[in-house]
Amino acid sequence: MTSRSDRRRHARVPVDWPLVIRMKDRTAVGETRNISARGALIQTERLLHPKEKFRAFMVPANRQAFRVSFEVAWVKAEASGRRISTYIIGIRFTRVLKGDGQFLLDFVRTRLPHPDALRLVASL
C-alpha cells in the first residue's frame, strides 16, 4: 500500500502558523503544521469533510496574513482518551493570489533540507 507521503508530489516544510477558516455562517481556528506551494497539513477542532471547499487566512511569522481557497483532501481524527479532541486535515490549495503563491514557493524552496530537493520545487 502506498503511504500518503509516497504519493505527495510537492515538498513540504514544517511551520506553526495560526489559521482562520471561513465557513458559511461561522469561523474555525486552527494551526498550519506543514506547507507546500500546493497544499498544507492543518489541525483544528472543527470537523471538515473531504471535497468540501473553504477559504482561510494563514498567518506566517514576520509577514501579514494571506488568504487561500482550498479543498479538503483527507481527514484524520485525533483522540484524547475516549473522545476526539482535534482533526488533522490535508488540504489542496485551489486559489492563491500570485504574490502569495510566490511567497509560498520561495518559503518552501529556502527551507528544504537537501539542495537536490530544490529541483523538485522548481519543477512546479
Jmol script that loads the backbone (N, CA, C; Angstrom):
load data "model"
ATOM      1  N   MET A   1       0.836  -1.179   0.000  1.00  0.00           N
ATOM      2  CA  MET A   1       0.000   0.000   0.000  1.00  0.00           C
ATOM      3  C   MET A   1       0.884   1.248   0.000  1.00  0.00           C
ATOM      4  N   THR A   2       0.524   2.240  -0.771  1.00  0.00           N
ATOM      5  CA  THR A   2       1.286   3.470  -0.874  1.00  0.00           C
ATOM      6  C   THR A   2       0.876   4.426   0.230  1.00  0.00           C
ATOM      7  N   SER A   3       1.868   4.950   0.938  1.00  0.00           N
ATOM      8  CA  SER A   3       1.550   5.899   2.012  1.00  0.00           C
ATOM      9  C   SER A   3       1.281   7.283   1.431  1.00  0.00           C
ATOM     10  N   ARG A   4       0.658   8.135   2.228  1.00  0.00           N
ATOM     11  CA  ARG A   4       0.360   9.497   1.796  1.00  0.00           C
ATOM     12  C   ARG A   4       1.627  10.241   1.406  1.00  0.00           C
ATOM     13  N   SER A   5       2.708  10.070   2.192  1.00  0.00           N
ATOM     14  CA  SER A   5       3.945  10.790   1.897  1.00  0.00           C
ATOM     15  C   SER A   5       4.576  10.292   0.598  1.00  0.00           C
ATOM     16  N   ASP A   6       4.382   9.004   0.254  1.00  0.00           N
ATOM     17  CA  ASP A   6       4.895   8.492  -1.002  1.00  0.00           C
ATOM     18  C   ASP A   6       4.123   9.054  -2.186  1.00  0.00           C
ATOM     19  N   ARG A   7       2.836   9.346  -2.009  1.00  0.00           N
ATOM     20  CA  ARG A   7       2.011   9.881  -3.083  1.00  0.00           C
ATOM     21  C   ARG A   7       2.190  11.380  -3.261  1.00  0.00           C
ATOM     22  N   ARG A   8       2.695  12.053  -2.243  1.00  0.00           N
ATOM     23  CA  ARG A   8       2.829  13.504  -2.282  1.00  0.00           C
ATOM     24  C   ARG A   8       3.801  13.901  -3.380  1.00  0.00           C
ATOM     25  N   ARG A   9       3.414  14.880  -4.184  1.00  0.00           N
ATOM     26  CA  ARG A   9       4.240  15.322  -5.299  1.00  0.00           C
ATOM     27  C   ARG A   9       5.021  16.583  -4.989  1.00  0.00           C
ATOM     28  N   HIS A  10       4.689  17.286  -3.929  1.00  0.00           N
ATOM     29  CA  HIS A  10       5.307  18.567  -3.636  1.00  0.00           C
ATOM     30  C   HIS A  10       5.929  18.549  -2.250  1.00  0.00           C
ATOM     31  N   ALA A  11       7.172  18.998  -2.182  1.00  0.00           N
ATOM     32  CA  ALA A  11       7.891  19.017  -0.913  1.00  0.00           C
ATOM     33  C   ALA A  11       7.191  19.929   0.087  1.00  0.00           C
ATOM     34  N   ARG A  12       7.171  19.507   1.341  1.00  0.00           N
ATOM     35  CA  ARG A  12       6.557  20.303   2.412  1.00  0.00           C
ATOM     36  C   ARG A  12       7.588  20.605   3.474  1.00  0.00           C
ATOM     37  N   VAL A  13       7.356  21.712   4.151  1.00  0.00           N
ATOM     38  CA  VAL A  13       8.228  22.094   5.261  1.00  0.00           C
ATOM     39  C   VAL A  13       7.368  22.357   6.493  1.00  0.00           C
ATOM     40  N   PRO A  14       7.895  22.057   7.675  1.00  0.00           N
ATOM     41  CA  PRO A  14       7.117  22.284   8.896  1.00  0.00           C
ATOM     42  C   PRO A  14       6.966  23.773   9.191  1.00  0.00           C
ATOM     43  N   VAL A  15       5.791  24.132   9.675  1.00  0.00           N
ATOM     44  CA  VAL A  15       5.506  25.508  10.107  1.00  0.00           C
ATOM     45  C   VAL A  15       4.606  25.434  11.335  1.00  0.00           C
ATOM     46  N   ASP A  16       4.416  26.551  11.963  1.00  0.00           N
ATOM     47  CA  ASP A  16       3.483  26.666  13.080  1.00  0.00           C
ATOM     48  C   ASP A  16       2.770  28.000  12.919  1.00  0.00           C
ATOM     49  N   TRP A  17       1.852  28.052  11.943  1.00  0.00           N
ATOM     50  CA  TRP A  17       1.157  29.284  11.593  1.00  0.00           C
ATOM     51  C   TRP A  17      -0.300  29.211  12.033  1.00  0.00           C
ATOM     52  N   PRO A  18      -0.778  30.233  12.728  1.00  0.00           N
ATOM     53  CA  PRO A  18      -2.211  30.289  13.027  1.00  0.00           C
ATOM     54  C   PRO A  18      -3.028  30.313  11.730  1.00  0.00           C
ATOM     55  N   LEU A  19      -4.260  29.854  11.853  1.00  0.00           N
ATOM     56  CA  LEU A  19      -5.137  29.695  10.692  1.00  0.00           C
ATOM     57  C   LEU A  19      -6.563  30.051  11.109  1.00  0.00           C
ATOM     58  N   VAL A  20      -7.263  30.797  10.269  1.00  0.00           N
ATOM     59  CA  VAL A  20      -8.681  31.085  10.480  1.00  0.00           C
ATOM     60  C   VAL A  20      -9.423  30.626   9.234  1.00  0.00           C
ATOM     61  N   ILE A  21     -10.350  29.689   9.411  1.00  0.00           N
ATOM     62  CA  ILE A  21     -11.119  29.135   8.298  1.00  0.00           C
ATOM     63  C   ILE A  21     -12.482  29.798   8.253  1.00  0.00           C
ATOM     64  N   ARG A  22     -12.847  30.315   7.104  1.00  0.00           N
ATOM     65  CA  ARG A  22     -14.161  30.946   6.936  1.00  0.00           C
ATOM     66  C   ARG A  22     -15.137  29.920   6.394  1.00  0.00           C
ATOM     67  N   MET A  23     -16.238  29.762   7.124  1.00  0.00           N
ATOM     68  CA  MET A  23     -17.300  28.853   6.730  1.00  0.00           C
ATOM     69  C   MET A  23     -18.541  29.692   6.441  1.00  0.00           C
ATOM     70  N   LYS A  24     -19.604  29.071   5.984  1.00  0.00           N
ATOM     71  CA  LYS A  24     -20.813  29.820   5.628  1.00  0.00           C
ATOM     72  C   LYS A  24     -21.278  30.754   6.735  1.00  0.00           C
ATOM     73  N   ASP A  25     -21.484  30.222   7.920  1.00  0.00           N
ATOM     74  CA  ASP A  25     -22.080  31.009   8.995  1.00  0.00           C
ATOM     75  C   ASP A  25     -21.199  31.122  10.244  1.00  0.00           C
ATOM     76  N   ARG A  26     -19.941  30.745  10.119  1.00  0.00           N
ATOM     77  CA  ARG A  26     -19.055  30.807  11.286  1.00  0.00           C
ATOM     78  C   ARG A  26     -17.593  30.735  10.826  1.00  0.00           C
ATOM     79  N   THR A  27     -16.713  30.826  11.783  1.00  0.00           N
ATOM     80  CA  THR A  27     -15.291  30.644  11.509  1.00  0.00           C
ATOM     81  C   THR A  27     -14.756  29.547  12.420  1.00  0.00           C
ATOM     82  N   ALA A  28     -13.645  28.978  12.030  1.00  0.00           N
ATOM     83  CA  ALA A  28     -12.949  27.990  12.853  1.00  0.00           C
ATOM     84  C   ALA A  28     -11.489  28.411  12.906  1.00  0.00           C
ATOM     85  N   VAL A  29     -10.852  28.143  14.022  1.00  0.00           N
ATOM     86  CA  VAL A  29      -9.431  28.459  14.146  1.00  0.00           C
ATOM     87  C   VAL A  29      -8.641  27.162  14.208  1.00  0.00           C
ATOM     88  N   GLY A  30      -7.375  27.269  13.855  1.00  0.00           N
ATOM     89  CA  GLY A  30      -6.517  26.101  13.889  1.00  0.00           C
ATOM     90  C   GLY A  30      -5.074  26.511  13.681  1.00  0.00           C
ATOM     91  N   GLU A  31      -4.261  25.528  13.331  1.00  0.00           N
ATOM     92  CA  GLU A  31      -2.838  25.730  13.085  1.00  0.00           C
ATOM     93  C   GLU A  31      -2.456  25.070  11.778  1.00  0.00           C
ATOM     94  N   THR A  32      -1.561  25.720  11.048  1.00  0.00           N
ATOM     95  CA  THR A  32      -0.953  25.121   9.866  1.00  0.00           C
ATOM     96  C   THR A  32       0.298  24.412  10.366  1.00  0.00           C
ATOM     97  N   ARG A  33       0.415  23.113  10.099  1.00  0.00           N
ATOM     98  CA  ARG A  33       1.530  22.309  10.623  1.00  0.00           C
ATOM     99  C   ARG A  33       2.654  22.100   9.611  1.00  0.00           C
ATOM    100  N   ASN A  34       2.302  21.960   8.329  1.00  0.00           N
ATOM    101  CA  ASN A  34       3.321  21.936   7.287  1.00  0.00           C
ATOM    102  C   ASN A  34       2.704  22.490   6.018  1.00  0.00           C
ATOM    103  N   ILE A  35       3.568  22.909   5.100  1.00  0.00           N
ATOM    104  CA  ILE A  35       3.054  23.615   3.928  1.00  0.00           C
ATOM    105  C   ILE A  35       3.924  23.358   2.705  1.00  0.00           C
ATOM    106  N   SER A  36       3.298  23.395   1.546  1.00  0.00           N
ATOM    107  CA  SER A  36       3.988  23.363   0.258  1.00  0.00           C
ATOM    108  C   SER A  36       3.393  24.473  -0.587  1.00  0.00           C
ATOM    109  N   ALA A  37       3.850  24.604  -1.803  1.00  0.00           N
ATOM    110  CA  ALA A  37       3.286  25.612  -2.694  1.00  0.00           C
ATOM    111  C   ALA A  37       1.883  25.216  -3.146  1.00  0.00           C
ATOM    112  N   ARG A  38       1.479  23.957  -2.950  1.00  0.00           N
ATOM    113  CA  ARG A  38       0.195  23.466  -3.446  1.00  0.00           C
ATOM    114  C   ARG A  38      -0.796  23.013  -2.385  1.00  0.00           C
ATOM    115  N   GLY A  39      -0.360  22.930  -1.117  1.00  0.00           N
ATOM    116  CA  GLY A  39      -1.260  22.448  -0.078  1.00  0.00           C
ATOM    117  C   GLY A  39      -0.624  22.527   1.294  1.00  0.00           C
ATOM    118  N   ALA A  40      -1.345  21.990   2.275  1.00  0.00           N
ATOM    119  CA  ALA A  40      -0.855  22.084   3.650  1.00  0.00           C
ATOM    120  C   ALA A  40      -1.492  20.997   4.507  1.00  0.00           C
ATOM    121  N   LEU A  41      -0.909  20.820   5.667  1.00  0.00           N
ATOM    122  CA  LEU A  41      -1.480  19.985   6.719  1.00  0.00           C
ATOM    123  C   LEU A  41      -1.931  20.947   7.806  1.00  0.00           C
ATOM    124  N   ILE A  42      -3.212  20.890   8.146  1.00  0.00           N
ATOM    125  CA  ILE A  42      -3.741  21.783   9.174  1.00  0.00           C
ATOM    126  C   ILE A  42      -4.309  20.963  10.323  1.00  0.00           C
ATOM    127  N   GLN A  43      -4.469  21.622  11.465  1.00  0.00           N
ATOM    128  CA  GLN A  43      -5.045  20.986  12.651  1.00  0.00           C
ATOM    129  C   GLN A  43      -6.093  21.927  13.218  1.00  0.00           C
ATOM    130  N   THR A  44      -7.279  21.391  13.493  1.00  0.00           N
ATOM    131  CA  THR A  44      -8.368  22.204  14.024  1.00  0.00           C
ATOM    132  C   THR A  44      -9.310  21.334  14.845  1.00  0.00           C
ATOM    133  N   GLU A  45     -10.081  21.951  15.709  1.00  0.00           N
ATOM    134  CA  GLU A  45     -11.083  21.224  16.483  1.00  0.00           C
ATOM    135  C   GLU A  45     -12.386  21.049  15.705  1.00  0.00           C
ATOM    136  N   ARG A  46     -12.514  21.716  14.587  1.00  0.00           N
ATOM    137  CA  ARG A  46     -13.738  21.657  13.768  1.00  0.00           C
ATOM    138  C   ARG A  46     -13.581  20.577  12.697  1.00  0.00           C
ATOM    139  N   LEU A  47     -14.555  19.709  12.593  1.00  0.00           N
ATOM    140  CA  LEU A  47     -14.537  18.654  11.579  1.00  0.00           C
ATOM    141  C   LEU A  47     -14.861  19.240  10.206  1.00  0.00           C
ATOM    142  N   LEU A  48     -13.968  19.004   9.254  1.00  0.00           N
ATOM    143  CA  LEU A  48     -14.196  19.336   7.858  1.00  0.00           C
ATOM    144  C   LEU A  48     -14.241  18.012   7.096  1.00  0.00           C
ATOM    145  N   HIS A  49     -14.936  17.974   5.988  1.00  0.00           N
ATOM    146  CA  HIS A  49     -15.107  16.717   5.248  1.00  0.00           C
ATOM    147  C   HIS A  49     -14.399  16.760   3.904  1.00  0.00           C
ATOM    148  N   PRO A  50     -13.860  15.610   3.455  1.00  0.00           N
ATOM    149  CA  PRO A  50     -13.211  15.567   2.144  1.00  0.00           C
ATOM    150  C   PRO A  50     -14.106  16.139   1.049  1.00  0.00           C
ATOM    151  N   LYS A  51     -13.469  16.867   0.159  1.00  0.00           N
ATOM    152  CA  LYS A  51     -14.086  17.525  -1.003  1.00  0.00           C
ATOM    153  C   LYS A  51     -14.794  18.826  -0.665  1.00  0.00           C
ATOM    154  N   GLU A  52     -14.968  19.152   0.624  1.00  0.00           N
ATOM    155  CA  GLU A  52     -15.534  20.451   0.981  1.00  0.00           C
ATOM    156  C   GLU A  52     -14.524  21.535   0.612  1.00  0.00           C
ATOM    157  N   LYS A  53     -15.049  22.722   0.271  1.00  0.00           N
ATOM    158  CA  LYS A  53     -14.189  23.839  -0.119  1.00  0.00           C
ATOM    159  C   LYS A  53     -14.418  25.012   0.824  1.00  0.00           C
ATOM    160  N   PHE A  54     -13.296  25.661   1.186  1.00  0.00           N
ATOM    161  CA  PHE A  54     -13.328  26.766   2.126  1.00  0.00           C
ATOM    162  C   PHE A  54     -12.303  27.823   1.734  1.00  0.00           C
ATOM    163  N   ARG A  55     -12.376  28.959   2.428  1.00  0.00           N
ATOM    164  CA  ARG A  55     -11.340  29.980   2.366  1.00  0.00           C
ATOM    165  C   ARG A  55     -10.736  30.091   3.754  1.00  0.00           C
ATOM    166  N   ALA A  56      -9.464  30.434   3.781  1.00  0.00           N
ATOM    167  CA  ALA A  56      -8.794  30.568   5.074  1.00  0.00           C
ATOM    168  C   ALA A  56      -7.758  31.675   5.008  1.00  0.00           C
ATOM    169  N   PHE A  57      -7.433  32.190   6.174  1.00  0.00           N
ATOM    170  CA  PHE A  57      -6.334  33.132   6.322  1.00  0.00           C
ATOM    171  C   PHE A  57      -5.232  32.428   7.092  1.00  0.00           C
ATOM    172  N   MET A  58      -4.030  32.414   6.521  1.00  0.00           N
ATOM    173  CA  MET A  58      -2.851  31.865   7.187  1.00  0.00           C
ATOM    174  C   MET A  58      -2.005  33.038   7.654  1.00  0.00           C
ATOM    175  N   VAL A  59      -1.390  32.867   8.827  1.00  0.00           N
ATOM    176  CA  VAL A  59      -0.646  33.971   9.432  1.00  0.00           C
ATOM    177  C   VAL A  59       0.794  33.529   9.700  1.00  0.00           C
ATOM    178  N   PRO A  60       1.670  33.685   8.700  1.00  0.00           N
ATOM    179  CA  PRO A  60       3.077  33.336   8.916  1.00  0.00           C
ATOM    180  C   PRO A  60       3.752  34.309   9.878  1.00  0.00           C
ATOM    181  N   ALA A  61       4.814  33.856  10.508  1.00  0.00           N
ATOM    182  CA  ALA A  61       5.599  34.756  11.357  1.00  0.00           C
ATOM    183  C   ALA A  61       6.267  35.794  10.460  1.00  0.00           C
ATOM    184  N   ASN A  62       6.314  37.020  10.912  1.00  0.00           N
ATOM    185  CA  ASN A  62       7.019  38.103  10.223  1.00  0.00           C
ATOM    186  C   ASN A  62       6.457  38.437   8.835  1.00  0.00           C
ATOM    187  N   ARG A  63       5.173  38.176   8.625  1.00  0.00           N
ATOM    188  CA  ARG A  63       4.537  38.534   7.356  1.00  0.00           C
ATOM    189  C   ARG A  63       3.052  38.710   7.615  1.00  0.00           C
ATOM    190  N   GLN A  64       2.422  39.570   6.830  1.00  0.00           N
ATOM    191  CA  GLN A  64       0.980  39.736   7.014  1.00  0.00           C
ATOM    192  C   GLN A  64       0.238  38.478   6.574  1.00  0.00           C
ATOM    193  N   ALA A  65      -0.942  38.298   7.103  1.00  0.00           N
ATOM    194  CA  ALA A  65      -1.769  37.134   6.766  1.00  0.00           C
ATOM    195  C   ALA A  65      -2.086  37.146   5.274  1.00  0.00           C
ATOM    196  N   PHE A  66      -2.308  35.961   4.728  1.00  0.00           N
ATOM    197  CA  PHE A  66      -2.743  35.862   3.345  1.00  0.00           C
ATOM    198  C   PHE A  66      -3.872  34.851   3.240  1.00  0.00           C
ATOM    199  N   ARG A  67      -4.684  35.012   2.187  1.00  0.00           N
ATOM    200  CA  ARG A  67      -5.867  34.175   2.008  1.00  0.00           C
ATOM    201  C   ARG A  67      -5.603  33.093   0.974  1.00  0.00           C
ATOM    202  N   VAL A  68      -6.121  31.903   1.266  1.00  0.00           N
ATOM    203  CA  VAL A  68      -6.093  30.800   0.316  1.00  0.00           C
ATOM    204  C   VAL A  68      -7.496  30.215   0.223  1.00  0.00           C
ATOM    205  N   SER A  69      -7.823  29.699  -0.924  1.00  0.00           N
ATOM    206  CA  SER A  69      -9.018  28.871  -1.078  1.00  0.00           C
ATOM    207  C   SER A  69      -8.502  27.449  -1.161  1.00  0.00           C
ATOM    208  N   PHE A  70      -9.243  26.507  -0.567  1.00  0.00           N
ATOM    209  CA  PHE A  70      -8.742  25.134  -0.554  1.00  0.00           C
ATOM    210  C   PHE A  70      -9.873  24.118  -0.579  1.00  0.00           C
ATOM    211  N   GLU A  71      -9.482  22.892  -0.926  1.00  0.00           N
ATOM    212  CA  GLU A  71     -10.375  21.741  -0.878  1.00  0.00           C
ATOM    213  C   GLU A  71      -9.784  20.746   0.113  1.00  0.00           C
ATOM    214  N   VAL A  72     -10.632  20.154   0.928  1.00  0.00           N
ATOM    215  CA  VAL A  72     -10.188  19.155   1.890  1.00  0.00           C
ATOM    216  C   VAL A  72      -9.865  17.863   1.136  1.00  0.00           C
ATOM    217  N   ALA A  73      -8.659  17.347   1.312  1.00  0.00           N
ATOM    218  CA  ALA A  73      -8.229  16.112   0.659  1.00  0.00           C
ATOM    219  C   ALA A  73      -8.531  14.892   1.533  1.00  0.00           C
ATOM    220  N   TRP A  74      -8.219  14.989   2.825  1.00  0.00           N
ATOM    221  CA  TRP A  74      -8.440  13.881   3.749  1.00  0.00           C
ATOM    222  C   TRP A  74      -8.508  14.418   5.178  1.00  0.00           C
ATOM    223  N   VAL A  75      -9.057  13.593   6.064  1.00  0.00           N
ATOM    224  CA  VAL A  75      -9.229  13.986   7.472  1.00  0.00           C
ATOM    225  C   VAL A  75      -8.877  12.797   8.363  1.00  0.00           C
ATOM    226  N   LYS A  76      -8.172  13.082   9.451  1.00  0.00           N
ATOM    227  CA  LYS A  76      -7.855  12.057  10.452  1.00  0.00           C
ATOM    228  C   LYS A  76      -8.201  12.617  11.825  1.00  0.00           C
ATOM    229  N   ALA A  77      -9.011  11.880  12.576  1.00  0.00           N
ATOM    230  CA  ALA A  77      -9.381  12.305  13.926  1.00  0.00           C
ATOM    231  C   ALA A  77      -8.281  11.913  14.908  1.00  0.00           C
ATOM    232  N   GLU A  78      -7.961  12.821  15.816  1.00  0.00           N
ATOM    233  CA  GLU A  78      -7.002  12.553  16.885  1.00  0.00           C
ATOM    234  C   GLU A  78      -7.793  12.455  18.181  1.00  0.00           C
ATOM    235  N   ALA A  79      -7.606  11.380  18.921  1.00  0.00           N
ATOM    236  CA  ALA A  79      -8.369  11.171  20.144  1.00  0.00           C
ATOM    237  C   ALA A  79      -7.520  11.462  21.372  1.00  0.00           C
ATOM    238  N   SER A  80      -8.197  11.948  22.402  1.00  0.00           N
ATOM    239  CA  SER A  80      -7.594  12.124  23.714  1.00  0.00           C
ATOM    240  C   SER A  80      -8.469  11.317  24.662  1.00  0.00           C
ATOM    241  N   GLY A  81      -7.969  10.162  25.042  1.00  0.00           N
ATOM    242  CA  GLY A  81      -8.812   9.260  25.827  1.00  0.00           C
ATOM    243  C   GLY A  81      -9.874   8.653  24.926  1.00  0.00           C
ATOM    244  N   ARG A  82     -11.131   8.802  25.289  1.00  0.00           N
ATOM    245  CA  ARG A  82     -12.224   8.214  24.515  1.00  0.00           C
ATOM    246  C   ARG A  82     -12.891   9.198  23.564  1.00  0.00           C
ATOM    247  N   ARG A  83     -12.506  10.468  23.629  1.00  0.00           N
ATOM    248  CA  ARG A  83     -13.185  11.436  22.770  1.00  0.00           C
ATOM    249  C   ARG A  83     -12.225  12.065  21.760  1.00  0.00           C
ATOM    250  N   ILE A  84     -12.763  12.462  20.636  1.00  0.00           N
ATOM    251  CA  ILE A  84     -11.975  13.123  19.599  1.00  0.00           C
ATOM    252  C   ILE A  84     -11.678  14.540  20.067  1.00  0.00           C
ATOM    253  N   SER A  85     -10.411  14.919  20.026  1.00  0.00           N
ATOM    254  CA  SER A  85     -10.041  16.242  20.517  1.00  0.00           C
ATOM    255  C   SER A  85      -9.663  17.201  19.394  1.00  0.00           C
ATOM    256  N   THR A  86      -9.195  16.667  18.283  1.00  0.00           N
ATOM    257  CA  THR A  86      -8.772  17.525  17.181  1.00  0.00           C
ATOM    258  C   THR A  86      -8.753  16.722  15.877  1.00  0.00           C
ATOM    259  N   TYR A  87      -8.686  17.448  14.773  1.00  0.00           N
ATOM    260  CA  TYR A  87      -8.642  16.810  13.451  1.00  0.00           C
ATOM    261  C   TYR A  87      -7.389  17.267  12.720  1.00  0.00           C
ATOM    262  N   ILE A  88      -6.702  16.311  12.128  1.00  0.00           N
ATOM    263  CA  ILE A  88      -5.559  16.576  11.261  1.00  0.00           C
ATOM    264  C   ILE A  88      -6.107  16.481   9.839  1.00  0.00           C
ATOM    265  N   ILE A  89      -5.895  17.525   9.038  1.00  0.00           N
ATOM    266  CA  ILE A  89      -6.563  17.625   7.741  1.00  0.00           C
ATOM    267  C   ILE A  89      -5.560  18.001   6.654  1.00  0.00           C
ATOM    268  N   GLY A  90      -5.560  17.232   5.594  1.00  0.00           N
ATOM    269  CA  GLY A  90      -4.750  17.554   4.427  1.00  0.00           C
ATOM    270  C   GLY A  90      -5.582  18.405   3.476  1.00  0.00           C
ATOM    271  N   ILE A  91      -5.022  19.507   3.021  1.00  0.00           N
ATOM    272  CA  ILE A  91      -5.758  20.388   2.110  1.00  0.00           C
ATOM    273  C   ILE A  91      -4.960  20.628   0.831  1.00  0.00           C
ATOM    274  N   ARG A  92      -5.694  20.853  -0.267  1.00  0.00           N
ATOM    275  CA  ARG A  92      -5.112  21.241  -1.554  1.00  0.00           C
ATOM    276  C   ARG A  92      -5.563  22.657  -1.851  1.00  0.00           C
ATOM    277  N   PHE A  93      -4.621  23.534  -2.148  1.00  0.00           N
ATOM    278  CA  PHE A  93      -4.994  24.897  -2.494  1.00  0.00           C
ATOM    279  C   PHE A  93      -5.681  24.907  -3.851  1.00  0.00           C
ATOM    280  N   THR A  94      -6.793  25.626  -3.937  1.00  0.00           N
ATOM    281  CA  THR A  94      -7.475  25.788  -5.218  1.00  0.00           C
ATOM    282  C   THR A  94      -7.278  27.197  -5.764  1.00  0.00           C
ATOM    283  N   ARG A  95      -6.914  28.135  -4.878  1.00  0.00           N
ATOM    284  CA  ARG A  95      -6.625  29.503  -5.323  1.00  0.00           C
ATOM    285  C   ARG A  95      -5.741  30.190  -4.299  1.00  0.00           C
ATOM    286  N   VAL A  96      -4.659  30.763  -4.819  1.00  0.00           N
ATOM    287  CA  VAL A  96      -3.745  31.566  -4.021  1.00  0.00           C
ATOM    288  C   VAL A  96      -3.365  32.760  -4.898  1.00  0.00           C
ATOM    289  N   LEU A  97      -3.455  33.956  -4.364  1.00  0.00           N
ATOM    290  CA  LEU A  97      -3.071  35.131  -5.143  1.00  0.00           C
ATOM    291  C   LEU A  97      -1.614  35.023  -5.576  1.00  0.00           C
ATOM    292  N   LYS A  98      -1.298  35.599  -6.722  1.00  0.00           N
ATOM    293  CA  LYS A  98       0.021  35.448  -7.328  1.00  0.00           C
ATOM    294  C   LYS A  98       1.170  35.777  -6.368  1.00  0.00           C
ATOM    295  N   GLY A  99       1.117  36.911  -5.705  1.00  0.00           N
ATOM    296  CA  GLY A  99       2.194  37.288  -4.781  1.00  0.00           C
ATOM    297  C   GLY A  99       2.313  36.332  -3.605  1.00  0.00           C
ATOM    298  N   ASP A 100       1.184  35.850  -3.116  1.00  0.00           N
ATOM    299  CA  ASP A 100       1.196  34.893  -2.005  1.00  0.00           C
ATOM    300  C   ASP A 100       1.719  33.539  -2.469  1.00  0.00           C
ATOM    301  N   GLY A 101       1.374  33.162  -3.694  1.00  0.00           N
ATOM    302  CA  GLY A 101       1.897  31.912  -4.257  1.00  0.00           C
ATOM    303  C   GLY A 101       3.410  31.968  -4.390  1.00  0.00           C
ATOM    304  N   GLN A 102       3.932  33.124  -4.811  1.00  0.00           N
ATOM    305  CA  GLN A 102       5.383  33.278  -4.918  1.00  0.00           C
ATOM    306  C   GLN A 102       6.030  33.219  -3.539  1.00  0.00           C
ATOM    307  N   PHE A 103       5.384  33.842  -2.541  1.00  0.00           N
ATOM    308  CA  PHE A 103       5.889  33.752  -1.171  1.00  0.00           C
ATOM    309  C   PHE A 103       5.989  32.288  -0.739  1.00  0.00           C
ATOM    310  N   LEU A 104       4.931  31.499  -0.979  1.00  0.00           N
ATOM    311  CA  LEU A 104       4.941  30.086  -0.579  1.00  0.00           C
ATOM    312  C   LEU A 104       6.055  29.324  -1.295  1.00  0.00           C
ATOM    313  N   LEU A 105       6.192  29.545  -2.588  1.00  0.00           N
ATOM    314  CA  LEU A 105       7.235  28.868  -3.358  1.00  0.00           C
ATOM    315  C   LEU A 105       8.618  29.209  -2.810  1.00  0.00           C
ATOM    316  N   ASP A 106       8.873  30.489  -2.577  1.00  0.00           N
ATOM    317  CA  ASP A 106      10.171  30.908  -2.037  1.00  0.00           C
ATOM    318  C   ASP A 106      10.377  30.388  -0.618  1.00  0.00           C
ATOM    319  N   PHE A 107       9.329  30.418   0.189  1.00  0.00           N
ATOM    320  CA  PHE A 107       9.415  29.942   1.573  1.00  0.00           C
ATOM    321  C   PHE A 107       9.826  28.473   1.607  1.00  0.00           C
ATOM    322  N   VAL A 108       9.155  27.650   0.816  1.00  0.00           N
ATOM    323  CA  VAL A 108       9.473  26.227   0.786  1.00  0.00           C
ATOM    324  C   VAL A 108      10.869  26.005   0.212  1.00  0.00           C
ATOM    325  N   ARG A 109      11.174  26.673  -0.872  1.00  0.00           N
ATOM    326  CA  ARG A 109      12.467  26.490  -1.552  1.00  0.00           C
ATOM    327  C   ARG A 109      13.635  26.767  -0.610  1.00  0.00           C
ATOM    328  N   THR A 110      13.527  27.797   0.212  1.00  0.00           N
ATOM    329  CA  THR A 110      14.655  28.163   1.073  1.00  0.00           C
ATOM    330  C   THR A 110      14.752  27.318   2.338  1.00  0.00           C
ATOM    331  N   ARG A 111      13.776  26.462   2.587  1.00  0.00           N
ATOM    332  CA  ARG A 111      13.787  25.661   3.809  1.00  0.00           C
ATOM    333  C   ARG A 111      13.911  24.160   3.579  1.00  0.00           C
ATOM    334  N   LEU A 112      14.059  23.751   2.340  1.00  0.00           N
ATOM    335  CA  LEU A 112      14.207  22.324   2.072  1.00  0.00           C
ATOM    336  C   LEU A 112      15.557  21.847   2.600  1.00  0.00           C
ATOM    337  N   PRO A 113      15.571  20.645   3.163  1.00  0.00           N
ATOM    338  CA  PRO A 113      16.783  20.170   3.833  1.00  0.00           C
ATOM    339  C   PRO A 113      17.926  19.767   2.908  1.00  0.00           C
ATOM    340  N   HIS A 114      17.666  19.486   1.650  1.00  0.00           N
ATOM    341  CA  HIS A 114      18.694  18.974   0.759  1.00  0.00           C
ATOM    342  C   HIS A 114      18.694  19.773  -0.531  1.00  0.00           C
ATOM    343  N   PRO A 115      19.869  20.190  -1.024  1.00  0.00           N
ATOM    344  CA  PRO A 115      19.918  21.000  -2.238  1.00  0.00           C
ATOM    345  C   PRO A 115      19.236  20.360  -3.454  1.00  0.00           C
ATOM    346  N   ASP A 116      19.289  19.036  -3.575  1.00  0.00           N
ATOM    347  CA  ASP A 116      18.633  18.385  -4.707  1.00  0.00           C
ATOM    348  C   ASP A 116      17.124  18.561  -4.664  1.00  0.00           C
ATOM    349  N   ALA A 117      16.597  18.803  -3.471  1.00  0.00           N
ATOM    350  CA  ALA A 117      15.152  18.983  -3.337  1.00  0.00           C
ATOM    351  C   ALA A 117      14.699  20.274  -4.012  1.00  0.00           C
ATOM    352  N   LEU A 118      15.611  21.210  -4.224  1.00  0.00           N
ATOM    353  CA  LEU A 118      15.253  22.452  -4.901  1.00  0.00           C
ATOM    354  C   LEU A 118      14.723  22.176  -6.307  1.00  0.00           C
ATOM    355  N   ARG A 119      15.250  21.151  -6.963  1.00  0.00           N
ATOM    356  CA  ARG A 119      14.768  20.807  -8.309  1.00  0.00           C
ATOM    357  C   ARG A 119      13.313  20.374  -8.262  1.00  0.00           C
ATOM    358  N   LEU A 120      12.920  19.692  -7.184  1.00  0.00           N
ATOM    359  CA  LEU A 120      11.530  19.269  -7.042  1.00  0.00           C
ATOM    360  C   LEU A 120      10.598  20.475  -6.983  1.00  0.00           C
ATOM    361  N   VAL A 121      10.951  21.470  -6.184  1.00  0.00           N
ATOM    362  CA  VAL A 121      10.120  22.657  -6.067  1.00  0.00           C
ATOM    363  C   VAL A 121      10.168  23.477  -7.346  1.00  0.00           C
ATOM    364  N   ALA A 122      11.334  23.581  -7.978  1.00  0.00           N
ATOM    365  CA  ALA A 122      11.464  24.371  -9.194  1.00  0.00           C
ATOM    366  C   ALA A 122      10.619  23.822 -10.325  1.00  0.00           C
ATOM    367  N   SER A 123      10.308  22.529 -10.273  1.00  0.00           N
ATOM    368  CA  SER A 123       9.503  21.915 -11.340  1.00  0.00           C
ATOM    369  C   SER A 123       8.039  22.278 -11.240  1.00  0.00           C
ATOM    370  N   LEU A 124       7.653  23.004 -10.179  1.00  0.00           N
ATOM    371  CA  LEU A 124       6.263  23.409 -10.034  1.00  0.00           C
ATOM    372  C   LEU A 124       5.961  24.395 -11.094  1.00  0.00           C
TER     373      LEU A 124
END
end "model"
wireframe off; spacefill off
backbone 0.3
color backbone group
